[in-house]
Amino acid sequence: MAFETHCFSLCKVLALSFALFGLVAVGEGRFKGFRKFDVVQDSSHGAMSEELWFIQKLDHFNGADSRVWKQRYFVNEDFYRPGGPVFLMIGGEGPANPAWMKEGTWLTYAQKLGALCFMLEHRFYGKSHPTTDLSTDNLRFLSSRQALADLAHFRTVMGESRGLTNRKWVAFGGSYPGSLATWFRLKYPHLVHASVATSAPVFATVNFPEYLEVVWRSLASENADCPVLVKKASDTLAERLKDPKTFENITKDFNLCSTLQIQSEMDSAYFLESVAGNFMDVVQYNEDNRGFEGVLGTNITIKVLCDVMGDASLGDPYTRYVAVARLMMDTYSVKCLDVSFSNYVRDMTNMSWDGPAAGGGRQWVYQTCSEFGFYQSTDSPNQPFTGFPLDYQVNQCASFYNISSKEVAEAVAQTNEYYGGYDIQSSRIVFPNGSIDPWHALGITADIAAELPAVFIKGTAHCANMYPARSQDLPQLSEARDHVFLLLQQWLK
């Protein structure tokens, strides 16, 4: 999920990767990896749709708790025809971006079907602040189950207040919000008639090494030598991080914000993961059309990175790896690279809504620790990177939220027990996924049943079918969008 997601290295999770961009419907996607380069762009998109506020319960599962808060949402009534369906775009692990109220495939469907469109921001993200801060005690109210209850209550009240109770509601979401779209139909079938669950990871898992295995295959689809060269470079960097004599050169090579210091395995893992994130994010969002929502860097594709890695005139594979990092920094106007793990811990444990991780990083990593896992480790031999194993990922749960590795494993098992993992017993849910997108490894890529179809799109990345269409789209992407529309047309008869 979702994940804008998607982010997401956001200061890894920070400056926001969720992703976390300003997606609403498309979650971060890289989930535990909001990359620090993926900063939300301050664009004019925000002024395009009026912010509205909905009174929501803090805890839907405790009748004795009467506390409430205001949840942000948006409406587009431009296409609504009396008697038409209602579309509900589900927000994810980042701010809801009003750009989605003006552009996107779902609005093309809405125009054809006469739908009224809502977009609901996820609790604890964007401007939807249920609590005074992001303390671990308050984050216990952040969960997919509470988010689904938010959706259910919103749908019920809007149905009653706007005379839409008997209309057919359709949920949309991409990445983590795609999972929510699946589970909304699964858990509240009386409230939502159908769902479009794009790039939705429906199976929770603590260790997710398959993510990087797909990264290898996606790089190799451009050039078979590309992931081999990336692996050589990553191995070389990992080896040099063991020798303090190399630290001065590495600091200059990667234009680090401060002289490199490696005092623990967490320090080296954070650095190695941060640099690998350049490739992970480009693969996840390869050749997508995110530019409409103000995201920079969409011109950096798998081909661009593999061309750099294959350019022998630059030097050895390590030097080319450095060149990729410099290219990314230039693209996003990043003056220097902060790979200090202690700074990351400082930012991630800041509980203020004004803190550097409050854009989604602290919240999303909490959800991975308390519900999903999704840790993109280097524990598989069939992937191109070195040095950030599962232990490094899970140890952060204890450092940030006092959640032990055993508790993470138990929480992930409970998630699959509650939602069913891949075993989805429902109807009228369509699951689009892209073959380039590493998240398809946890999604539905083959039909479960006639009314639980998969749409597997070769050559496309994360949530590609949700973005506005354009002339350079692959034929199979256009066909996938059309197929989803035909399903909706059939289900809404």
N, C-alpha and C positions, 0 to 999 in steps of 0.2 A: 501499500500500500503501500498509495496511493499515491512505495509513496518509500503525488506535488505531488503521486505524486510528482513524476512524477513524476525533497526535494529528490537524504537528498541526492579545506573542505568545509563548508559552512562554518566556519571556523570549525570546520568540519561540521558539525552539526549546527554551527552557529550562524555566521553571517548569513546564514542560511543561504542547505542543500538541500523524506515530509516529499528543497523541494521542498530553503524550501521555497521557493518562489512565491508568487502570489497566486498560486492556483487555488481554486476552490474545489473544482470538480475533479481535477487531476491532482492526486496527492503527490507527495514528494517522490515516491517511487523508490529512490535509493534508500528510503527509510533511514536506517541508521547511517546515514551518510549525507546529511545535508552538507553539501560541499561548500566550503567558505567562499568559493568563487561565485556561487549561485545567489548573489544578492538580489533581493527584490528591487526591481527598478521603479523609481518614482516617476510614473508616467501619467498622462492625462486620462488614462483609462478609469481611474478612480472616480472621476466626476460624472461618469456616464449614467449612473443608475443611483437612485435615491436609497440611502440607508434606512432601513426600517428595523424595528425592535419588537421582540416577542418575549413575553414573560414566561419563564421556564422554571420548573422546580430544580433545586440543587440536587436532591437525591430522590429519584423516582421510586426507589425501592424501600423507603422508610416513611411510612405514613405519619409518623410522629415528628418528622422534620419538615417544618413549613417554610423553610428558607427558599427564596426565589432570586433570580437574576435575569438580566436582559441579554437575549441572544440576537445577533445581527442576521438580517435576511434581506433579500432583494426580490423584486417582482418585475416581470415583463408581461404586460397584457396586450402587446401589439398584435399578436396573432390569434388571440382567443376568439372563438366563435361559440355562442351559446350551445350548451350540450357537449362541447368538446372535452377532451381529456385534460388532466392536470399533470405537468411534468415537474418533478422535484429533483433538482441537482443537489447532491450531497457534498458538503464541504469536507475537507480533509485536514492534514497536518500542517497547515499554513493559513495565512489570511485568505479570506474569500476575495477573489479578484472580480470586480464588477465588469471587467472586459468580457466575461463569460455571459453576461446578460445581453450583449450586443452581437457576439460572434460565437461560432461553434456549431458542430454538426447537429447538436440537439435542437438548436433554434431552426435549422433547416427542416428538421422533422416537425417542429412545432408549427411552422408556417403551413406545411402541407396538411397537417392534421387538425389545425385550429386549436392548439393547446395553450393553456395559461401556464406560465413558467415561474417557478419559485427557485431560489437558491438559498440554502440554510447553512450558515457558517458553523463549523464544529465547535463544541464547547472547549474552552481553554486555548483556542487559536484565534489569531487576528484580534478583533475587538470584543470578542465574546468571552468576557472574564467573569466566571462564576464565583470566584473567591478573591480575597484581597491580595493574595500573593501566590507564588508557586511552590510553597513549602511541600515537603513530601506528605505531610498530613492532609493538605488540601488536594494534592494530586490523586488521592484515593477516589475522588469524584470524577476522575478522568478515565473513562473506559469505553470500549465499543458498545457495551450493554447500556450504559447511560446515554451514549450518543444515539443509539437506536430508539431508546425511550423518548429522547428529545424529538426525534423525527416523528414518532407515533403521536406524541401530544400536539406537535405543530400541525400535522395532517388533520387530526381530529378537530382542533379548534378552528383552523382555517376552513375546514369543510363546513363546519356549523356557521361560522360568521359570514362566509362568502357564498353560502348556498351551493357548496361543492361536495357535500357529503356523498352524494350518489354518482358523482363523476368517477371515471376510471383514472386512477393515479398511476403514474409510471416513475420509478426511481432511476436516476442516472448517477454514475460515479466512475472514476478512474483511479487505479492503484488501490490504496487503502479505502478510499470512498467507494471503489468498485466492490470491495469485499463487503462494505456496509450495505450497498445496494442489494447484493446477494442475500445478506442476512436479514435485511428489512423485509424482503419478500418471504423469506423462510420463517421468520419469527412473528410477523404481523401480516399474514396473508389476507386478513379481512380489511386491511387498510391500504395495501398497495397491490395493484392489479398485475403489474409486470415490472421487470427491472432490466436495465442494460448495464452489465457489470464488466467494464473494460479493464484489461490488465490487472485483474483482481487476484491477489494471492489468498486463496481460501484455506490453505493448509498452513497452520502455524508450526514452526520448527525452531528449536534453539539454534542449531547449527545449519547454516545455509551455504555450504561450499559450492553448491550447484550454480550459484549466481556467477562466480568467477569462472566456472567451467563454460558457461554460455558466453562470457566475455571473450574467452579464448576462441570459441567457435565463431563468434561474430567478427572478431579481428581477422581470423583466418579466412573468412568469406570474402574479404577484400584482398588479402595477400597472405598466402600460407606461411611466409617467413615472418610476418608482422608479430604474432604473439611469441614466436621463438626469440626474436630480437628483444621484445619487451621483457621476457623472462631473463635473458642474459643480463640486461641492464638492471633489473630489480635485484637479481642475485649479486651483482657487483656492488650495488649500493648497500645491500645488507651486510656484505662482507666488510666494506669500508667503515661501516658504522661501529664495527668491533675494535677499530684502531683509532685512538685519539689523535694520532699524527695526521689523520686525513680530515679532521673536523674543520680546520681552517679553510681548506679547499672546498669542502662540501658547502660550507657557509657561503662562499663566494659563488660557487656554481649555481646554487638554487636561490641566491639573493635572499637569504634568511634574515629575519628582522633582528635576530641577536645571534651571537656566536653559538654554534651547535654544542649542546651538552647532552651526552647520553649517560645517564646515571642508573637506568633500570631498563628492563625489557619493555616496559610500558612506553618509555621515551622513544626507543627505536621503532616499536610497533606503530606508534602514532605517526611518526615521520613517514614510515614506509606506506602506511595506509593513506595518508594525506596525498602523497605523490601518485599512488596508484589510482586515487580517486579521479584524477584527470581523465584516465582511460575509462573508468567505470561509468562516469557520468555521460561522457560522449557516446559510449555504446548505448546506454540506456535511452538516450534521447536522440539517437542518430537521425539526422535529416528530417526532424519533425517540424511542425509549423508553430512553435511556441512564440515566435516573434510578435504575434498579434497582441500578446498580453504584456509586452514590455521586457521580455527576457533577452538578454544579450548572449552572444556566442553561438547562436544557432548555425553560423557559417562554419564552425569547427565540427567536422564529421570524422567518421572512422577513416575515410580515405585521406583526409588531411593528416591525421595522426600517423597513419601507416606510411604515408609519403615521407614524413619527417624521419620515422624510425628506419626507413629503407634508404635514406640518403647517406651513402658512405662518405661523401665529401665533408660531412659534418664531423666525422671522427668515429670512434668506436660506439657500440650500442649505449653505453652509459652516457656519453656525450650527447647522443641523440635524445635520450630520455630527459636529460637536462633541457634540451632545446624545446621539448614538448611542454615542460613545466614553464619555461620562459614565455612560450607562445600563449599559454593559458593566462598567465599573469598580465601580459600585455593586452590581451583581448578584454579582460575584465578590469583593467586599470588598477591592478593590485601592486602597490609600491614594493612590498616585501612579503615574504612567506613566513607566517608564524607557525612553527611546528613544535612549539613548546607544549608538552603534555601538561605541565603544571598550570600553564595559562588556560588550557582547555578545561582542566578540573575546576579552576577558579571560576571560569565563566559558567560552566554547567551547574555549579552548586550555588550560583547567585539566584536567590528566590524571588527577586523583585520583578514586577511586570516591565520595569525599565532596563532589566539586565540584558547582557549581550546574547543570551540564549533564549530569551523570552519570545522571539519570533517563531519558535516552534521546536528548537533543539532540545531544551530541557523536557518539554512535554512529550515529544515523540519518543525520545530514548526511554523515558519512563514507561510508555506504552509497550515498547519492545521488552522491557524488563518484567512488566507485570502481566503481559498478555501474549505476545507474539514471538519473541526471539528474533528471527530473521537475520541472524548475524552472519555477515558475508566474510567468512574466514578463509584463510589460505590453507586449510587442512586437507584439501584435495591435491594430488600430484598433477591433475589434468587442468591446470590453470596457470596464468603467467606471472603471478606475484609471489613475494616472499615476505614472511615476517609478521603477519598479524593474525595469530591463531585464535581459536575460540576463547581460550582463557583470558586473553587480552580484552575481548569484547565483554565477556560476562563479568569480569572483575569491575568494570565500570558501574554495573548495577549496584554493587556493594558500596562503591565509593560515593556515588551520587545520591542513592536512595535507601541504602542499608537493606538491599534485597540480595539474598544469598544465591549462589548458583543453584542450590537445591530448590529454592523458592521459584527461581526462573523456570526451571524444568517442570515443576508442578503447575505453575500458571499456564504454561504452554499446553500441557496435557489437558488442563481444564478447558482451555479455549477450544481445542478440537473436540472434546467431549460435548461441549455446549452447542457448537455450530455444526459438527459433523465432518469437518475437514473436506476431503474430496467427495464424501458420500452425501450429496445434496438431495434431499427428498422434498422436491417442490415442483413448480411449473412456471412457465412463462418468464424464464430468465435466459438471456443470451450472454455468452461469454466471449467477447472479442479479445484476441491476444496477438502480439507480434513476435515473429521468430527471432528477431534480433534482440528483443527485450529480455534481459536476464530474469525478470519476474515471471515470465511464462512458465518457469520451472515449478512454480507453486500454484499455477492456475489450471483452469479447465481448458484443455486444448483438443478434446475429442467429445463428440456429442454424448451426453449422459442419457438423454431420452429425446423424443421428438420435440417436446416443449422445454427442453434444457439443452439447446444447441450451442456448440462452440463455433467460433469463426476464427480460424487460425490464419493469420495474414503473413505470408512469406515476405521477408525483406523489410519489414517495418518494425519500429521500436515501440517504446512505452506510450500507450494511450494515443497512438497516431490517429486512429479513426475518430477521435473526439474533436480534433482541431479543425479549423476551417479548411475546406477543400481548396486546392490550388492546381494550376495546370501541370505542374511537374510531379504530381502524385502518381505513384505506381498504379497500373491498372487494377491490380488485385486489392489495393486500398480503396479505390473508388467502388469496386464491386462489393467490398465488405460493407461499406456505408450503405449501399443500396440494399444489400441483403438484410441488414438490421432494420431498415425502414420497412421492407416488405413484411418482416416478422411483426413489427409494431402494428402495421396496418391490419394484419390478420388477427392479432390478439385484441385489438381495440374495436373489432366489429361488434 
